[in-house]
């Protein structure tokens, strides 16, 4: 008596799905960048003194209020990420943005304190 074991390939599942056009995973970043660009232009035009990142957070909070609707859920697949994945994605961007906008003179002046805190934080935390 021989038993034949049928192995399924992950490509079998992909071939069964029928996708038409581009999904929200592809279009969502472009939509977000489009609205962020418009928001940035409006902030500069009306001379609003709030930081750009604070306003983006407020817009995200407003959109989060509409999460109950199916249309918004299609574009919020990032909400299913774990906290570690979110930090892995956004923390390098935030650190780069902070370093890029830092005044070089102040950075060099504070470099000793920065290194002390970084070394102590590395070994004791």
The first five atom37 places (N, CA, C, CB, O) and aatype in JSON, in Angstrom:
{
  "aatype": [20, 20, 20, 20, 20, 20, 20, 20, 20, 20, 20, 20, 20, 20, 20, 20, 20, 20, 20, 20, 20, 20, 20, 20, 20, 20, 20, 20, 20, 20, 20, 20, 20, 20, 20, 20, 20, 20, 20, 20, 20, 20, 20, 20, 20, 20, 20, 20, 20, 20, 20, 20, 20, 20, 20, 20, 20, 20, 20, 20, 20, 20, 20, 20, 20, 20, 20, 20, 20, 20, 20, 20, 20, 20, 20, 20, 20, 20, 20, 20, 20, 20, 20, 20, 20, 20, 20, 20, 20, 20, 20, 20, 20, 20, 20, 20, 20, 20, 20, 20, 20, 20, 20, 20, 20, 20, 20, 20, 20, 20, 20, 20, 20, 20, 20, 20, 20, 20, 20, 20, 20, 20, 20, 20, 20],
  "atom_mask": [
    [1, 1, 1, 1, 1],
    [1, 1, 1, 1, 1],
    [1, 1, 1, 1, 1],
    [1, 1, 1, 1, 1],
    [1, 1, 1, 1, 1],
    [1, 1, 1, 1, 1],
    [1, 1, 1, 1, 1],
    [1, 1, 1, 1, 1],
    [1, 1, 1, 1, 1],
    [1, 1, 1, 1, 1],
    [1, 1, 1, 1, 1],
    [1, 1, 1, 1, 1],
    [1, 1, 1, 1, 1],
    [1, 1, 1, 1, 1],
    [1, 1, 1, 1, 1],
    [1, 1, 1, 1, 1],
    [1, 1, 1, 1, 1],
    [1, 1, 1, 1, 1],
    [1, 1, 1, 1, 1],
    [1, 1, 1, 1, 1],
    [1, 1, 1, 1, 1],
    [1, 1, 1, 1, 1],
    [1, 1, 1, 1, 1],
    [1, 1, 1, 1, 1],
    [1, 1, 1, 1, 1],
    [1, 1, 1, 1, 1],
    [1, 1, 1, 1, 1],
    [1, 1, 1, 1, 1],
    [1, 1, 1, 1, 1],
    [1, 1, 1, 1, 1],
    [1, 1, 1, 1, 1],
    [1, 1, 1, 1, 1],
    [1, 1, 1, 1, 1],
    [1, 1, 1, 1, 1],
    [1, 1, 1, 1, 1],
    [1, 1, 1, 1, 1],
    [1, 1, 1, 1, 1],
    [1, 1, 1, 1, 1],
    [1, 1, 1, 1, 1],
    [1, 1, 1, 1, 1],
    [1, 1, 1, 1, 1],
    [1, 1, 1, 1, 1],
    [1, 1, 1, 1, 1],
    [1, 1, 1, 1, 1],
    [1, 1, 1, 1, 1],
    [1, 1, 1, 1, 1],
    [1, 1, 1, 1, 1],
    [1, 1, 1, 1, 1],
    [1, 1, 1, 1, 1],
    [1, 1, 1, 1, 1],
    [1, 1, 1, 1, 1],
    [1, 1, 1, 1, 1],
    [1, 1, 1, 1, 1],
    [1, 1, 1, 1, 1],
    [1, 1, 1, 1, 1],
    [1, 1, 1, 1, 1],
    [1, 1, 1, 1, 1],
    [1, 1, 1, 1, 1],
    [1, 1, 1, 1, 1],
    [1, 1, 1, 1, 1],
    [1, 1, 1, 1, 1],
    [1, 1, 1, 1, 1],
    [1, 1, 1, 1, 1],
    [1, 1, 1, 1, 1],
    [1, 1, 1, 1, 1],
    [1, 1, 1, 1, 1],
    [1, 1, 1, 1, 1],
    [1, 1, 1, 1, 1],
    [1, 1, 1, 1, 1],
    [1, 1, 1, 1, 1],
    [1, 1, 1, 1, 1],
    [1, 1, 1, 1, 1],
    [1, 1, 1, 1, 1],
    [1, 1, 1, 1, 1],
    [1, 1, 1, 1, 1],
    [1, 1, 1, 1, 1],
    [1, 1, 1, 1, 1],
    [1, 1, 1, 1, 1],
    [1, 1, 1, 1, 1],
    [1, 1, 1, 1, 1],
    [1, 1, 1, 1, 1],
    [1, 1, 1, 1, 1],
    [1, 1, 1, 1, 1],
    [1, 1, 1, 1, 1],
    [1, 1, 1, 1, 1],
    [1, 1, 1, 1, 1],
    [1, 1, 1, 1, 1],
    [1, 1, 1, 1, 1],
    [1, 1, 1, 1, 1],
    [1, 1, 1, 1, 1],
    [1, 1, 1, 1, 1],
    [1, 1, 1, 1, 1],
    [1, 1, 1, 1, 1],
    [1, 1, 1, 1, 1],
    [1, 1, 1, 1, 1],
    [1, 1, 1, 1, 1],
    [1, 1, 1, 1, 1],
    [1, 1, 1, 1, 1],
    [1, 1, 1, 1, 1],
    [1, 1, 1, 1, 1],
    [1, 1, 1, 1, 1],
    [1, 1, 1, 1, 1],
    [1, 1, 1, 1, 1],
    [1, 1, 1, 1, 1],
    [1, 1, 1, 1, 1],
    [1, 1, 1, 1, 1],
    [1, 1, 1, 1, 1],
    [1, 1, 1, 1, 1],
    [1, 1, 1, 1, 1],
    [1, 1, 1, 1, 1],
    [1, 1, 1, 1, 1],
    [1, 1, 1, 1, 1],
    [1, 1, 1, 1, 1],
    [1, 1, 1, 1, 1],
    [1, 1, 1, 1, 1],
    [1, 1, 1, 1, 1],
    [1, 1, 1, 1, 1],
    [1, 1, 1, 1, 1],
    [1, 1, 1, 1, 1],
    [1, 1, 1, 1, 1],
    [1, 1, 1, 1, 1],
    [1, 1, 1, 1, 1],
    [1, 1, 1, 1, 1],
    [1, 1, 1, 1, 1],
    [1, 1, 1, 1, 1]
  ],
  "atom_positions": [
    [[0.84, -1.16, 0.0], [0.0, 0.0, 0.0], [0.9, 1.24, 0.0], [-0.96, -0.01, 1.22], [1.67, 1.46, 0.93]],
    [[0.78, 2.0, -1.0], [1.6, 3.21, -1.11], [0.72, 4.44, -0.91], [2.33, 3.26, -2.48], [-0.4, 4.53, -1.41]],
    [[1.27, 5.35, -0.2], [0.59, 6.62, 0.02], [1.34, 7.71, -0.74], [0.49, 6.96, 1.55], [2.55, 7.86, -0.62]],
    [[0.6, 8.44, -1.48], [1.21, 9.54, -2.21], [0.93, 10.83, -1.43], [0.65, 9.63, -3.67], [-0.22, 11.19, -1.18]],
    [[2.0, 11.49, -1.07], [1.87, 12.75, -0.34], [1.92, 13.89, -1.36], [3.02, 12.91, 0.75], [2.88, 14.04, -2.13]],
    [[0.89, 14.67, -1.35], [0.81, 15.78, -2.3], [1.27, 17.04, -1.58], [-0.64, 15.95, -2.87], [0.68, 17.46, -0.58]],
    [[2.32, 17.64, -2.1], [2.84, 18.86, -1.5], [2.28, 20.06, -2.26], [4.39, 18.88, -1.52], [2.22, 20.08, -3.48]],
    [[1.89, 21.04, -1.48], [1.37, 22.27, -2.08], [2.46, 23.33, -2.09], [0.11, 22.77, -1.32], [3.17, 23.53, -1.11]],
    [[2.55, 23.96, -3.18], [3.51, 25.04, -3.32], [2.82, 26.37, -3.02], [4.13, 25.06, -4.75], [1.63, 26.51, -3.3]],
    [[3.54, 27.34, -2.45], [2.91, 28.65, -2.24], [2.5, 29.31, -3.54], [3.85, 29.56, -1.47], [1.63, 30.19, -3.55]],
    [[3.11, 28.9, -4.63], [2.77, 29.48, -5.93], [1.4, 29.0, -6.41], [3.83, 29.14, -6.96], [0.75, 29.66, -7.22]],
    [[0.95, 27.84, -5.89], [-0.38, 27.36, -6.25], [-1.45, 28.31, -5.74], [-0.62, 25.95, -5.69], [-2.43, 28.59, -6.43]],
    [[-1.25, 28.8, -4.51], [-2.23, 29.73, -3.93], [-2.23, 31.05, -4.7], [-1.92, 29.97, -2.44], [-3.28, 31.67, -4.88]],
    [[-1.07, 31.48, -5.14], [-1.0, 32.74, -5.88], [-1.7, 32.63, -7.23], [0.45, 33.16, -6.08], [-2.31, 33.59, -7.7]],
    [[-1.61, 31.47, -7.83], [-2.22, 31.32, -9.15], [-3.75, 31.26, -9.05], [-1.69, 30.07, -9.84], [-4.44, 31.56, -10.02]],
    [[-4.27, 30.88, -7.88], [-5.72, 30.8, -7.71], [-6.35, 32.17, -7.53], [-6.05, 29.92, -6.52], [-7.53, 32.37, -7.86]],
    [[-5.59, 33.11, -7.02], [-6.16, 34.43, -6.79], [-6.15, 35.22, -8.09], [-5.37, 35.19, -5.69], [-5.21, 35.15, -8.88]],
    [[-7.2, 35.94, -8.29], [-7.3, 36.76, -9.48], [-7.24, 38.21, -9.06], [-8.61, 36.46, -10.28], [-8.15, 38.72, -8.4]],
    [[-6.18, 38.87, -9.44], [-6.02, 40.27, -9.11], [-6.19, 41.09, -10.38], [-4.65, 40.55, -8.46], [-5.62, 40.79, -11.42]],
    [[-6.98, 42.1, -10.25], [-7.17, 43.01, -11.37], [-6.66, 44.37, -10.96], [-8.66, 43.08, -11.81], [-7.14, 44.96, -9.99]],
    [[-5.71, 44.88, -11.68], [-5.18, 46.2, -11.38], [-4.22, 46.17, -10.2], [-6.31, 47.17, -11.1], [-3.77, 45.11, -9.76]],
    [[-3.93, 47.35, -9.7], [-3.0, 47.49, -8.6], [-3.76, 47.51, -7.29], [-2.16, 48.76, -8.75], [-4.8, 48.17, -7.17]],
    [[-3.26, 46.8, -6.3], [-3.9, 46.74, -5.01], [-3.56, 47.94, -4.15], [-3.52, 45.47, -4.29], [-2.72, 48.75, -4.52]],
    [[-4.22, 48.05, -3.0], [-3.97, 49.19, -2.12], [-2.55, 49.2, -1.55], [-4.96, 49.2, -0.99], [-2.05, 50.25, -1.15]],
    [[-1.91, 48.03, -1.51], [-0.54, 47.97, -1.01], [0.41, 48.76, -1.89], [-0.07, 46.52, -0.92], [1.42, 49.27, -1.41]],
    [[0.09, 48.86, -3.16], [0.94, 49.61, -4.08], [0.54, 51.08, -4.16], [0.88, 48.97, -5.46], [1.41, 51.95, -4.24]],
    [[-0.74, 51.36, -4.14], [-1.23, 52.71, -4.36], [-1.17, 53.56, -3.09], [-2.66, 52.67, -4.88], [-0.97, 54.77, -3.17]],
    [[-1.33, 52.95, -1.92], [-1.42, 53.69, -0.66], [-0.22, 54.61, -0.4], [-1.54, 52.71, 0.47], [-0.44, 55.76, -0.03]],
    [[1.03, 54.17, -0.58], [2.14, 55.1, -0.34], [2.1, 56.34, -1.23], [3.46, 54.39, -0.54], [2.47, 57.43, -0.8]],
    [[1.65, 56.18, -2.47], [1.57, 57.33, -3.36], [0.47, 58.29, -2.94], [1.34, 56.87, -4.79], [0.62, 59.5, -3.06]],
    [[-0.64, 57.76, -2.45], [-1.72, 58.61, -1.96], [-1.25, 59.38, -0.72], [-2.98, 57.76, -1.62], [-1.52, 60.58, -0.6]],
    [[-0.56, 58.71, 0.18], [-0.06, 59.36, 1.38], [0.94, 60.45, 1.02], [0.58, 58.33, 2.33], [0.88, 61.54, 1.58]],
    [[1.85, 60.17, 0.1], [2.82, 61.18, -0.31], [2.15, 62.36, -0.99], [3.85, 60.56, -1.25], [2.57, 63.5, -0.8]],
    [[1.11, 62.11, -1.76], [0.37, 63.18, -2.42], [-0.27, 64.11, -1.39], [-0.7, 62.6, -3.35], [-0.14, 65.33, -1.49]],
    [[-0.96, 63.53, -0.4], [-1.6, 64.36, 0.62], [-0.58, 65.05, 1.51], [-2.54, 63.51, 1.46], [-0.81, 66.17, 1.95]],
    [[0.54, 64.4, 1.78], [1.58, 65.04, 2.59], [2.18, 66.23, 1.85], [2.68, 64.02, 2.94], [2.48, 67.25, 2.47]],
    [[2.35, 66.12, 0.53], [2.86, 67.23, -0.26], [1.87, 68.4, -0.26], [3.15, 66.79, -1.69], [2.28, 69.55, -0.12]],
    [[0.6, 68.1, -0.43], [-0.41, 69.16, -0.4], [-0.43, 69.82, 0.98], [-1.81, 68.6, -0.76], [-0.52, 71.05, 1.08]],
    [[-0.36, 69.02, 2.03], [-0.35, 69.56, 3.38], [0.86, 70.46, 3.61], [-0.37, 68.43, 4.4], [0.74, 71.52, 4.22]],
    [[2.0, 70.05, 3.13], [3.22, 70.86, 3.28], [3.08, 72.19, 2.57], [4.45, 70.1, 2.74], [3.47, 73.23, 3.11]],
    [[2.53, 72.18, 1.36], [2.34, 73.42, 0.6], [1.35, 74.35, 1.31], [1.84, 73.12, -0.82], [1.56, 75.56, 1.36]],
    [[0.27, 73.78, 1.86], [-0.7, 74.6, 2.58], [-0.09, 75.22, 3.84], [-1.93, 73.76, 2.95], [-0.38, 76.36, 4.18]],
    [[0.74, 74.45, 4.53], [1.4, 74.98, 5.73], [2.31, 76.16, 5.39], [2.2, 73.89, 6.42], [2.33, 77.15, 6.11]],
    [[3.03, 76.05, 4.32], [3.93, 77.14, 3.91], [3.14, 78.33, 3.39], [4.91, 76.66, 2.85], [3.52, 79.48, 3.64]],
    [[2.07, 78.08, 2.68], [1.3, 79.18, 2.09], [0.61, 80.02, 3.17], [0.25, 78.63, 1.11], [0.6, 81.25, 3.08]],
    [[0.03, 79.36, 4.18], [-0.7, 80.08, 5.22], [0.16, 80.39, 6.45], [-1.9, 79.28, 5.64], [-0.37, 80.86, 7.46]],
    [[1.45, 80.12, 6.39], [2.41, 80.43, 7.46], [1.97, 79.87, 8.81], [2.61, 81.95, 7.56], [1.98, 80.59, 9.82]],
    [[1.59, 78.62, 8.83], [1.2, 77.94, 10.07], [2.48, 77.49, 10.77], [0.23, 76.72, 9.79], [3.33, 76.85, 10.16]],
    [[2.6, 77.83, 12.04], [3.86, 77.59, 12.74], [3.95, 76.23, 13.43], [4.07, 78.67, 13.74], [4.94, 75.96, 14.1]],
    [[2.94, 75.38, 13.28], [3.04, 74.04, 13.85], [4.01, 73.21, 13.03], [1.66, 73.36, 13.91], [4.08, 73.35, 11.8]],
    [[4.78, 72.34, 13.69], [5.69, 71.47, 12.93], [4.91, 70.53, 12.0], [6.58, 70.64, 13.89], [3.79, 70.12, 12.28]],
    [[5.55, 70.22, 10.91], [4.96, 69.37, 9.87], [4.58, 67.99, 10.42], [5.94, 69.21, 8.71], [3.52, 67.46, 10.07]],
    [[5.42, 67.42, 11.26], [5.16, 66.08, 11.78], [3.96, 66.07, 12.74], [6.39, 65.54, 12.49], [3.23, 65.08, 12.79]],
    [[3.76, 67.16, 13.48], [2.61, 67.23, 14.4], [1.31, 67.26, 13.6], [2.72, 68.48, 15.31], [0.34, 66.59, 13.96]],
    [[1.29, 68.03, 12.53], [0.08, 68.12, 11.71], [-0.19, 66.77, 11.03], [0.22, 69.24, 10.64], [-1.35, 66.36, 10.93]],
    [[0.84, 66.08, 10.57], [0.64, 64.75, 9.98], [0.08, 63.77, 11.02], [1.96, 64.22, 9.4], [-0.75, 62.93, 10.69]],
    [[0.53, 63.89, 12.26], [0.0, 63.03, 13.31], [-1.48, 63.33, 13.55], [0.79, 63.22, 14.61], [-2.28, 62.41, 13.74]],
    [[-1.85, 64.6, 13.54], [-3.25, 64.97, 13.72], [-4.12, 64.46, 12.57], [-3.39, 66.48, 13.84], [-5.23, 63.98, 12.79]],
    [[-3.61, 64.56, 11.35], [-4.35, 64.04, 10.19], [-4.5, 62.53, 10.31], [-3.63, 64.41, 8.86], [-5.56, 61.99, 10.0]],
    [[-3.45, 61.84, 10.76], [-3.53, 60.4, 10.96], [-4.54, 60.02, 12.03], [-2.17, 59.85, 11.32], [-5.23, 59.01, 11.9]],
    [[-4.62, 60.83, 13.09], [-5.6, 60.56, 14.14], [-7.03, 60.74, 13.62], [-5.36, 61.49, 15.35], [-7.92, 59.98, 13.98]],
    [[-7.24, 61.74, 12.78], [-8.57, 61.96, 12.2], [-8.93, 60.79, 11.28], [-8.62, 63.3, 11.41], [-10.05, 60.28, 11.33]],
    [[-7.98, 60.37, 10.45], [-8.24, 59.22, 9.58], [-8.46, 57.94, 10.39], [-7.09, 59.02, 8.6], [-9.23, 57.07, 9.98]],
    [[-7.79, 57.83, 11.53], [-7.99, 56.67, 12.4], [-9.41, 56.6, 12.94], [-7.0, 56.7, 13.54], [-9.91, 55.52, 13.23]],
    [[-10.04, 57.75, 13.09], [-11.43, 57.77, 13.54], [-12.39, 57.18, 12.52], [-11.83, 59.18, 13.85], [-13.48, 56.74, 12.87]],
    [[-11.98, 57.18, 11.27], [-12.82, 56.62, 10.2], [-12.46, 55.16, 9.9], [-12.68, 57.46, 8.95], [-12.86, 54.64, 8.85]],
    [[-11.72, 54.51, 10.8], [-11.26, 53.14, 10.56], [-12.41, 52.15, 10.48], [-10.3, 52.71, 11.65], [-12.23, 51.05, 9.95]],
    [[-13.57, 52.49, 10.99], [-14.69, 51.56, 10.99], [-15.27, 51.35, 9.59], [-15.78, 52.06, 11.92], [-15.99, 50.38, 9.37]],
    [[-14.97, 52.24, 8.66], [-15.52, 52.12, 7.31], [-14.62, 51.24, 6.44], [-15.69, 53.51, 6.67], [-13.39, 51.3, 6.54]],
    [[-15.23, 50.44, 5.6], [-14.5, 49.46, 4.79], [-13.52, 50.13, 3.82], [-15.48, 48.59, 4.01], [-12.44, 49.59, 3.57]],
    [[-13.88, 51.28, 3.28], [-12.99, 51.97, 2.34], [-11.68, 52.36, 3.01], [-13.67, 53.23, 1.79], [-10.61, 52.23, 2.41]],
    [[-11.74, 52.81, 4.24], [-10.52, 53.2, 4.97], [-9.72, 51.97, 5.37], [-10.88, 54.04, 6.22], [-8.49, 52.01, 5.37]],
    [[-10.39, 50.88, 5.7], [-9.69, 49.66, 6.11], [-8.81, 49.1, 5.0], [-10.69, 48.6, 6.55], [-7.79, 48.47, 5.27]],
    [[-9.2, 49.33, 3.75], [-8.39, 48.84, 2.64], [-7.02, 49.52, 2.61], [-9.12, 49.06, 1.31], [-6.04, 48.93, 2.15]],
    [[-6.95, 50.76, 3.08], [-5.7, 51.51, 3.01], [-4.95, 51.53, 4.33], [-5.98, 52.92, 2.56], [-3.92, 52.21, 4.44]],
    [[-5.43, 50.82, 5.33], [-4.77, 50.83, 6.63], [-4.22, 49.46, 6.98], [-5.74, 51.29, 7.72], [-4.29, 49.04, 8.14]],
    [[-3.68, 48.77, 6.02], [-3.1, 47.45, 6.28], [-1.88, 47.56, 7.19], [-2.71, 46.77, 4.96], [-1.48, 46.56, 7.8]],
    [[-1.3, 48.74, 7.3], [-0.14, 48.93, 8.18], [-0.54, 48.8, 9.65], [0.52, 50.29, 7.93], [0.32, 48.6, 10.5]],
    [[-1.83, 48.93, 9.95], [-2.3, 48.81, 11.33], [-2.16, 47.38, 11.84], [-3.76, 49.27, 11.45], [-2.24, 47.15, 13.04]],
    [[-1.97, 46.42, 10.95], [-1.82, 45.03, 11.35], [-0.38, 44.65, 11.69], [-2.33, 44.13, 10.26], [-0.1, 43.5, 12.01]],
    [[0.54, 45.61, 11.61], [1.93, 45.34, 11.93], [2.14, 45.28, 13.43], [2.84, 46.4, 11.3], [1.4, 45.89, 14.2]],
    [[3.16, 44.55, 13.84], [3.51, 44.48, 15.26], [4.28, 45.75, 15.65], [4.36, 43.2, 15.57], [4.81, 46.44, 14.77]],
    [[4.35, 46.06, 16.94], [5.12, 47.25, 17.35], [6.58, 47.2, 16.94], [5.03, 47.4, 18.85], [7.17, 48.24, 16.63]],
    [[7.18, 46.02, 16.94], [8.58, 45.91, 16.53], [8.74, 46.25, 15.05], [9.12, 44.48, 16.81], [9.69, 46.93, 14.67]],
    [[7.8, 45.79, 14.23], [7.86, 46.11, 12.8], [7.66, 47.6, 12.55], [6.8, 45.31, 12.04], [8.33, 48.19, 11.7]],
    [[6.76, 48.22, 13.3], [6.53, 49.65, 13.14], [7.78, 50.44, 13.53], [5.32, 50.11, 13.99], [8.17, 51.37, 12.83]],
    [[8.41, 50.06, 14.65], [9.65, 50.73, 15.03], [10.76, 50.51, 14.01], [10.11, 50.24, 16.4], [11.52, 51.43, 13.72]],
    [[10.84, 49.31, 13.46], [11.87, 49.01, 12.46], [11.68, 49.84, 11.19], [11.85, 47.52, 12.12], [12.65, 50.16, 10.51]],
    [[10.45, 50.18, 10.89], [10.18, 50.96, 9.69], [10.38, 52.45, 9.94], [8.76, 50.71, 9.2], [11.05, 53.13, 9.17]],
    [[9.79, 52.96, 11.03], [9.74, 54.4, 11.21], [10.88, 55.01, 12.02], [8.47, 54.76, 11.84], [11.2, 56.18, 11.82]],
    [[11.49, 54.26, 12.92], [12.54, 54.83, 13.75], [13.75, 55.31, 12.96], [12.98, 53.82, 14.77], [14.23, 56.41, 13.23]],
    [[14.27, 54.55, 11.99], [15.39, 55.09, 11.2], [15.03, 56.37, 10.45], [15.86, 54.05, 10.22], [15.86, 57.26, 10.31]],
    [[13.8, 56.46, 9.96], [13.38, 57.66, 9.25], [13.33, 58.85, 10.2], [12.0, 57.45, 8.6], [13.79, 59.94, 9.85]],
    [[12.79, 58.65, 11.4], [12.72, 59.74, 12.37], [14.1, 60.18, 12.84], [11.88, 59.32, 13.56], [14.34, 61.37, 13.01]],
    [[14.99, 59.23, 13.06], [16.35, 59.57, 13.47], [17.06, 60.34, 12.37], [17.14, 58.31, 13.84], [17.74, 61.32, 12.64]],
    [[16.91, 59.9, 11.13], [17.55, 60.61, 10.02], [17.01, 62.02, 9.89], [17.35, 59.85, 8.72], [17.78, 62.96, 9.67]],
    [[15.68, 62.19, 10.01], [15.08, 63.51, 9.88], [15.58, 64.44, 10.98], [13.55, 63.41, 9.92], [15.85, 65.61, 10.73]],
    [[15.7, 63.93, 12.2], [16.2, 64.74, 13.31], [17.67, 65.11, 13.1], [16.03, 63.99, 14.64], [18.06, 66.25, 13.36]],
    [[18.45, 64.17, 12.64], [19.87, 64.45, 12.4], [20.06, 65.4, 11.23], [20.63, 63.15, 12.14], [20.96, 66.24, 11.25]],
    [[19.22, 65.28, 10.23], [19.35, 66.13, 9.05], [18.99, 67.58, 9.36], [18.46, 65.61, 7.92], [19.57, 68.51, 8.78]],
    [[18.03, 67.79, 10.26], [17.61, 69.15, 10.58], [18.4, 69.76, 11.74], [16.14, 69.17, 10.91], [18.14, 70.89, 12.14]],
    [[19.35, 69.01, 12.29], [20.15, 69.49, 13.41], [21.2, 70.49, 12.92], [20.82, 68.3, 14.14], [21.77, 70.33, 11.84]],
    [[21.45, 71.52, 13.74], [22.48, 72.5, 13.43], [23.85, 71.87, 13.69], [22.29, 73.81, 14.27], [24.09, 71.38, 14.8]],
    [[24.75, 71.86, 12.71], [26.06, 71.2, 12.89], [26.88, 71.81, 14.03], [26.86, 71.27, 11.6], [27.57, 71.08, 14.74]],
    [[26.82, 73.12, 14.21], [27.59, 73.77, 15.28], [27.14, 73.28, 16.65], [27.45, 75.3, 15.19], [27.97, 72.98, 17.51]],
    [[25.84, 73.19, 16.85], [25.31, 72.72, 18.14], [25.63, 71.25, 18.33], [23.78, 72.95, 18.22], [25.93, 70.81, 19.44]],
    [[25.57, 70.47, 17.25], [25.88, 69.04, 17.35], [27.33, 68.83, 17.78], [25.62, 68.34, 16.01], [27.6, 68.01, 18.65]],
    [[28.26, 69.56, 17.18], [29.68, 69.41, 17.54], [29.91, 69.88, 18.97], [30.58, 70.21, 16.55], [30.71, 69.28, 19.7]],
    [[29.22, 70.94, 19.38], [29.37, 71.45, 20.74], [28.88, 70.44, 21.78], [28.6, 72.76, 20.89], [29.45, 70.36, 22.87]],
    [[27.85, 69.68, 21.45], [27.26, 68.7, 22.39], [27.77, 67.28, 22.15], [25.75, 68.73, 22.27], [27.27, 66.34, 22.78]],
    [[28.73, 67.09, 21.26], [29.16, 65.75, 20.89], [29.68, 64.94, 22.09], [30.24, 65.83, 19.83], [29.41, 63.74, 22.17]],
    [[30.4, 65.57, 23.0], [30.91, 64.86, 24.18], [29.78, 64.3, 25.03], [31.77, 65.78, 25.02], [29.83, 63.15, 25.44]],
    [[28.77, 65.12, 25.3], [27.63, 64.66, 26.09], [26.86, 63.56, 25.36], [26.7, 65.84, 26.4], [26.39, 62.61, 25.98]],
    [[26.74, 63.69, 24.05], [26.03, 62.68, 23.26], [26.75, 61.34, 23.35], [25.93, 63.12, 21.78], [26.12, 60.3, 23.55]],
    [[28.08, 61.36, 23.21], [28.85, 60.11, 23.27], [28.79, 59.48, 24.66], [30.3, 60.37, 22.87], [28.69, 58.26, 24.78]],
    [[28.86, 60.29, 25.71], [28.78, 59.75, 27.07], [27.44, 59.05, 27.28], [28.97, 60.88, 28.12], [27.39, 57.93, 27.77]],
    [[26.35, 59.73, 26.92], [25.03, 59.12, 27.09], [24.86, 57.89, 26.21], [23.95, 60.14, 26.77], [24.23, 56.91, 26.63]],
    [[25.41, 57.92, 24.99], [25.28, 56.77, 24.1], [26.05, 55.57, 24.63], [25.77, 57.12, 22.69], [25.55, 54.44, 24.59]],
    [[27.25, 55.8, 25.13], [28.07, 54.69, 25.64], [27.47, 54.12, 26.92], [29.53, 55.15, 25.9], [27.37, 52.91, 27.08]],
    [[27.06, 55.01, 27.84], [26.44, 54.53, 29.08], [25.12, 53.82, 28.8], [26.22, 55.71, 30.04], [24.82, 52.79, 29.41]],
    [[24.34, 54.36, 27.89], [23.07, 53.73, 27.53], [23.27, 52.37, 26.87], [22.28, 54.64, 26.6], [22.46, 51.46, 27.04]],
    [[24.34, 52.24, 26.11], [24.63, 50.97, 25.43], [24.99, 49.87, 26.42], [25.77, 51.16, 24.44], [24.57, 48.72, 26.26]],
    [[25.75, 50.22, 27.45], [26.23, 49.19, 28.35], [25.37, 48.97, 29.6], [27.6, 49.53, 28.77], [25.46, 47.91, 30.22]],
    [[24.53, 49.94, 29.97], [23.75, 49.79, 31.19], [22.25, 49.63, 30.97], [23.99, 50.96, 32.06], [21.52, 49.4, 31.93]],
    [[21.79, 49.76, 29.77], [20.33, 49.63, 29.54], [20.04, 48.39, 28.76], [19.78, 50.86, 28.79], [18.88, 48.1, 28.47]]
  ]
}
